[in-house]
Amino acid sequence: MNQTPSLLTKTIVRPLRSLFRHFGDRLHEGEAQLRLTHGFTRDFIDGPMPKILRINRRGLVTSLKKKAAVYPGMLLANSNTLEIGDVLSPVFGQLTNITDEFLEITAAEPSTEYSAPEFPDLLNPDLTGDELRKAIKALGISLAVQSGKLLVINCLNPEPGVLWAEPMLGIRADETRLGIAIIQKLNCAQNIVLVLPDDMDNPWPDLPSVSVHPIYPNSLNALVWRTVSGEESLSGNVISIRDVWMLGRTALEKKPFLKTVVTVSAPGFAENVLLDNGFIVSELLQHFNISANQGDTVLLHGGAMSAEALTETSCGIRKDSRSASVIPAGTFLPVDGTAPCINCGACVQVCPARLNPCDLSRDAEFSLFDRCGTNGIESCFQCGMCTYVCPARRPVLQYIQLAQYHIKEQERLAKLTPIKHA
């Protein structure tokens, strides 16, 4: 019998075997790489004192000028909505730069001529409804909740590389429970349900809970809502446990909580660190003796699936930043913007929104944005699973994000009033 491989075997069968072996390996690795609980229950640690802060102010209004003196709790910028918290200064210092993106503060020694501003007490029983919302905003907390029958508190770490949810259910549980009490005072929902990882017990048995398997992307708000309500579209309120914990910590201190908690990680190092809003990334890495060598990737804001890869580390931590991490060169194969789709269907199998990411990415690649719109691109959760499993290493999610941006921009332009020329 002739054992010489046929042309068909060489060109199609073997490559397909290799492809599906790769895909199976990726899914098998996912049980470890995509796991959301790690038994990480150590308490948060305090970060260093800042020298310079660059505080995000995108979309917010400020009336301050350069060289203005600032102090802890001083209003720096605000919005005209109740859902977005005011931006307050974490430190004494001077405002040294103002851009559309950030406010830069050079820290200084505390002033002796300083009278701390007064803030509302969130635990005041008479503070409810919209007045409570205004108080939360004034304390620098963003909280987007609307009235409805159901409010879900997402108690999972949001994505791989983020570790702060477990301490909020353990050693910091009292602060989190206080935050839940503030949420209950808002009277924004008839029922509050916790969504917990199935390997953890409910720390508050008086509150109803639903368990989910702690594997990404099960932590996405849309999927959490689907698990609890049975509805396919996210039509109600889902709040992160970190927002609830921050609310409780603020209520406990009876003043603005001017820090945020961020998971800082690198090979051999992982801690949840309390940092001033706007803390510079390069100073953070230097403090913990973390090196970012040539070819390494520094990720900020999101976890492993949604973070931004930084080109430079002089930017500041945002209050909604989830993590800051250094990924050594060679840990993951880089995506290749010139790689063609090989029609393997791997992205379709893992898409939690039940879309066809390969088709959407190809349409976006060739600027067929209208076709993307008719194929349900607005339902994409931007979870990143399509790029994660793609054996061709195509930037599938990035193409989809490009199309989503283009469609939104076209919708915005269509609402503008055209000038009629005589």
N, C-alpha and C positions, 0 to 999 in steps of 0.2 A: 504494500500500500504506500502510495506516495505521501511522505511526511512534509514535503515542502509547503510552507505557508502560501496560500493563494493571495492574489492581489487584494481581494475583498478582505481577507483576514488582516493583512498588513495595514490597509488604509482605513478600515472602518471598525472591525470587530475589536482589535487590540486597543485602539484609542478609546472606544466606548467602554471597554472593561476598565481601563485606567481611570476614565472619567467617573464612572459610578463607584469605583473603589474610593476615589478621592471624596466624592460626595458622601458616601457612607461613613468614611473616617471623620469628616467634618461634623456630621450629625452626632457621631459617637463622642467626639471630643466635646461637643456642645454641653453634655451633661456636666462637665467640669468647667469649661470656659464660660458657659452661659448661666451658671448657677448663681442664684441671688442671695443665698444664705450661706454663711461660712462659720457660724459659731463665734463671730467677732463681737464680743460683748464688753471689751475694755471701754472705760470712760473716755470722753473727749479730753484732749490736752490743749493747754493754752498756747497760742502762737506767740511769736516775738512782738515787741513793740515796733511799730512802723517808723520809717524815716520819711517816706513819701507814700501818699495814697493817690491812686487814680480811680475815682469813683464814677461808675457808669451813670450818665444822665440822659441817655438817648431817649428822645421824645418827651423830655421833661423841661419845665421852664424854670429859669433862675433869674433873679434880679441882682445878684451879687456882681461885684467888679473885682478885677485882679488886685491883689495885695490886701484884700479884706481879711481881717482877723476872724478866726473861727474858734468855736469851743464845742465840747461834747453836747450833743442834743440840738445844736443850732440848725435851723432849717436852711438847707442848701438849694433844694429844687423840689418842685411838686408838679402834680398833674391835676387836671380838672375832673378826674373820675374818682369814685370811692374805692374802686378795685385796686388801684395802684398806690402803694404807700409812699409817703413823703421821703425824701432823701435827707438824712441828718448827718451832721459831722460826727465821726467817732472820736476825734482827738482835738486837742488844742493845736493851733498852727496858723498858717497863712495860706490864702488861696493864691497859688502861683501860676495857674494856667486854667483857661476856660476854653473848651472846644465843644462842638456839637455832640461829641461822643462821651467826654468825661470832664470832671472837675479835678484838678490836681491840687493836693494840699501838702505842703511841707510841714511836718510835725514840729512842734516846739514844746518847751517845758510848760507845765500847767501854770496858769496865771493866778496870782493871789487875789486879784480884783475880779472875782468871777462869782456870779450868782446863777446857780443852776436853774434852768427853765422848769416850770411846772407842767406836768402831764396828767391826763386823766387816769383814774384807777379803773382798770378793766373789771375788777372784782366788785365794783360798786353795784349793788342790786338794782339801783334805779337807772342804770345805764343799759339800755336795750335798743333793739331795732336800729334805725338809721343813725341815731346818736352814738350807739356802740360802734357802728361801721366807721363813722367819722373819727372816733377816738382811736380805732385800730389804724386807720390811715395816718393820723397825726403821729403815731408811735413808730412809723416807718415800716409797717407790715402790709404787704400786698396780699389781698384775700379776695378772690373772685368767686363768690357764691351767690346763687339766685334762689328765690323761693321755689319750693317744689315738694313733692311727697317724699323724696328719698335723697339722702346725702351719704356718699360712700367715702370712707377714709382709707386711702391706699397705704397699707402698712408694710409694703414690700420695698426693699432697695430697688430704685428705679431701673437700674441696669448693671451689668457686670462692671466692676471697678469702683463701685460705690458701696460703702460699708456702714453708713451711719444709722440705718433704720433699726438694727437689732439693739443697740444701746438705748434707743428711744423707747423700745418696748421692755427694756430691762432696767438698767441702773438709772435711767432718766425717765422711767415710767410715770413718776408722780408729776413731773413737769408736763408730760404729754397729756395726762388725764386732766390737768388743769386747763390745758388748751381745748380739750373736748368740751369742758364745762362752758368755756367762753363761746364755742360754736353753738352749743345748745341755747345759750342766752340770745343768740341772734334770731332764733325762731324761724330759721330759713327752711326747715324740713320737718315733716311729721315723723320720719324714721331716720336714724343714723346707724349705719352698718359698717363694721370693720372688715377689711379684707386682709387676712393674715397668711403667712406661709404655712403649709400643712405640717411642717416639722416644728412648729412653735405653738404653745398654749396661749389662750386668750388671757392677757393680764388683767382684764376687767370683765369678769363674768356677767356683770349686770348689763353689758352691752352686747347686742347680737353680733355674730361674726360669721364669715364665710371663709373657708380655707381654699387656697389654690397651690398648685405645685410650683415651687420657687425656681422656675427656669425661665429665662428671658425668651420671648417677649411677653410672658404672662403678666408682667407688671405694668404694661401700657394701660393708661387710664381707660381707653376705649374697650380693651379686653376685660379689665376689671369690672367696668360697668356692665358689659355683656354677661359676665359670670353672675353678678348679683341680680340684675333686673331681667335678664333674658332678652333684652333689646339689642338689635344689631347696631344701631347708631347711638352715639353718646349724646343723650338728650337731657342729662341731669348733672348734678354736682359730684365731682370726684376731687378730693383734696389730698395732697401728699402729707404723710405723717410728719415730714420736716416742717411744713407750714404750721401744723397743729402744735408741734413741740415748741416752735419759736413763739407762737402766741402764748403758750403756757409759761415759758421762760420770761417773757415780757411782763405778763400779769404778776408773776412771782416777785420780780424785781421792782415793780411799780414805777418803771421808767423805761425808755427805749432800750431794746437789746440791739446794740450797734455792731454786732458781729454776725458772722455766719459760720456754719460748720461745713468743712470741706474734707473729703477723703484725699489725703496726700499719699501717693504710692510710687514706688520704684522697685527694681529688683532687690529683695531682702528688706524692704521697708514698707510699712502701711500703718497709718494712724489717721484718726479723725481729729482735725485740728480746728480750734476756734480762732477765726481770723477777723480783723477789722475789715469792713466793707472797703474794697479798693486796694487791698494789700498787693504789692508788686510781686509777680510770679518769680522773678529772678532772685529777689530777696528771700522768698519762701524756700526755694531750692537750696540757696546758699546756707540758710539757717540749719537745714537738716542734712547738710553735706551731700546733697544729691547732685550728681554731675550729669549734664546733657552733652554727650560727646557727638562728634561729627557723625551724621547718619541716624542719630537717635531722634525720636519724635516726642515733643512735649504736647500733651493733650490738656485742654482746659474746658471748664464749664460742664460738659456732659461726662458720662462714663465712657466705657470702651466702645460703645456703639454709636454715640451721638456727639462726642466731644469735637471741639475745633482743634485742628493741628496748628500750632503757633509757628509763625516764621520768626518771631522774636519774643522775648520774655519780659519786656518792659511794661506790659499791660497789667491791669489790676483784676483781682478777683471780684466777681459780681456777687450780689447778695443771693442770687439764684444759682450760683455755680455749685455743681454737685461734687466735682473732684478736680484734682490737678495731678497728672501722672507723667512719668517718663517711660517710654517704651523703647528698649534697646533696638538698634538696627538689626534687621534680619528676623525679628520676632514674627512678623507677618509679611507675606508676599505683598509688594506694593500693587495697587491697582494700575491698570494700563488703559489710558484713554483712547488708544488706537486699536485695542483688542476687539475683534468682531464677536458678536453673539454666536454661540455654537448650537443653539436650539436644544439644549439638554433638558430644560424644564426644571432645573434645581430650584431656581428662585420662585417658580410657581408653587412648588410643593411646600415651601416654608412661609409663604406670604400670609400673615394673619388676617389681612383685609380681603383675601381671596381674589386678588388682582392677578394680572399677567405682567409682572415687572419687565420681562424681556421685551415684550412688544412696546410697552410704554417707553422704555429706555431707548429703543431703536427709533421710535417716532420722535422723541425729543432730540436724539442725536442728529436727525436730519430736518429739524425745525418744523415737524408736522404737529404743531402744538394743538391745533383744532382737533386732530384725531385723538390726542391724549385726553382732551376734555370729554369726548364722547365715550371713552373707554374707562371712565371712572377714576381718573387720577386724583380727584379731590378726596377720595376715600383712603388714600395712602396715609399710613401712620408715621412714615419716615423712621421706621424702626431699624433699618439697616441690615435686616436679615438677608435681603437679596444680594447685597454686595458681599456679605460674610460668606455665603455658600458658593458664590460664582466661581467655577473652576477656571474660567477664562480671565478672571480678575478684572472684569469690566467695572467701571464706576457707575453701577446701575442706579443707586440711590441719588448720586449727584446729577445724573441726567434727569431723573424724575423731579428733583428739586428745581433744576433749571426750568423745566416745563411749568411747574407750579408757579414759580416766580413770574414767568412770561405771561401766563394766563391771568394772574392777579393784576399785573401791570396793564394788560389790555382792558380788563374790566374797569380799572381806575380811570384810564384815559377815555373810555367810552362814556363815562359819567360827566366829563368836562363839557362846558358849553362852548361850541365853536364860534369863532368870530365870523360874522357875515360881512363880506366886502361888498361895497356898492358897485 
